[in-house]
Every structure is written in C-alpha cells, then in structure tokens.
Amino acid sequence: MPNLIMEYSNSVDERVNVQGLLEDLHQVALQSGLFDIGAVKSRALSCHDWLIGDEGDSQDFIHITFELLDGRTIEQKKALASQLMSVLTEQVSHVRSLTINVREMNRDSFLKVTN
C-alpha cells in the first residue's frame, strides 16, 4: 500500500530526468524490505504554481511524501527517508529545495478495492 508521491516545480523538468529519478526512488522503496513489492506505488506530479517564502516561484523544489500504513518503527521510517534523500542529493543536488515527509496512514480508516 505504500505511496511515494514526488511533487516538483515544473522548472525541474528542464534539468532533471524525472522518470529516471522516480524509478530510482521507487527502487529504494522496493529494496527497503519494508513492503510487499507489488504494493508499492510511485508517481510524480509537476506543480505549475507554487510559492516559497519571499522568493515566490523563483526557487525550484522537489518534495517527496511517502505514505505508509502504521506499524513501522521510527528507525525504519528514518532509514527510508535517509535512503530516499541520498538518491535526491546524488542526482539533483542542484535543485534548491529537497524535502521528504514519511507519514503514517491509519489502518482502521484505510480502504482499498482491487479488481
């Protein structure tokens, strides 16, 4: 069920192979040992409108939200975030703002339908 969502300023498109980066981040999740491989979903969303501080839209960014069901330890979540950040800093250190948020979803209120 884990979802990796990479949001990025559309200015990143000009300098980054977004699909390649997404694939590398997806591999981190697959190789973490924390999830069933078939359950991991990753996607990239380009943002055309954004503001950061008093610099407006002049600052580019990549932000990763990693949603997972509760039950992982804080150490596991920190290690996952650190591995994802390593990929970002290795490949896109020229992007001004790189951030990651690993957050839990409550199993009691999560619903899933597959056909």
Summary of the structure (lengths in Angstrom):
residues: 115
radius of gyration: 14.8
end to end distance: 15.0
largest distance: 46.8
contacts: 309
relative contact order: 0.25
helix: 41%
strand: 28%
